[in-house]
Every structure is written in C-alpha cells, then in structure tokens.
Amino acid sequence: MAVTGQNDDEPITAINVTPLVDVCLVLVIIFMAVAPMAITLGIKVLESRSSTAKGKASVSENVQVKVALDGSITVNGVKTDGLTFRRVLVDALARSKDRMVIVSADARNKVGLIVDVLDQSKQLGAQKLALMKAGGA
C-alpha cells in the first residue's frame, strides 16, 4: 500500500487528468474520421478563360440556362418553371454534344436558386458546369 502523506480527514486537492485525456483522444479520433468527408462535398465548376479553345463544341451546342432576377429560368431560350425544368433540361442535355451546362445569372440573383440549378444539372447528367455573369451591377 502506498503512503501519500495525507490524512483521511484532509480534502483531495489533486486533479485527476486521466478522464480529460480520454475525452480529448476520443474527440481527435472523431475529427480524424469526419474530416475527409467534409472536404469531398461540393460542386465542381469550370473556371472561365479569356482565350478560346480549339476543337471544342461551340457555345450553341452547349445547354444555356439563364436565371432571371424574378426567379424565372430559361433553358436554351425555352422558359420553364419548377415543374418542367427537369424535363426540359434532360431534353437539352440529350441534344448537347459534350453535356456542358452554362448557367448565366445576374450578380444580384439569389445564391440558393443558382446552386439548385447547378445541383439539378449535375444530377440529370451534365458532365461539365460553368457560370457566367449575365450583366448588371
């Protein structure tokens, strides 16, 4: 039996750090397991380049999606609503050569609507996504 030098009547003033270290190690393991999943989520969007590429499909062969400030969406000049957007987009992607969707929107558009259009385009089979600024401030 070890002798600590304390009487039974004295309060214990030493801090037991073992539970604290155990909790910290468990948290580190949890963060190490979750961190790779948090990094891989997202939508990949192509950067615009000022020079033209040779041998690529022309802009008219791509799917042009325009999002107006009022929330209306046009796909290759055909105005759609929330119910017909997916069907019109699937038809346009089927006719597209390289299955590229170019979304053009004003700088004042709501981000949620733009992300929804990009997400649905990717889910419906778009191979490439691009963003264009339509005009305005």
Helices and strands as residue ranges (DSSP letters): H 18-40, G 59-61, E 63-67, E 73-75, E 78-80, H 85-95, E 100-105, H 111-123, E 128-133
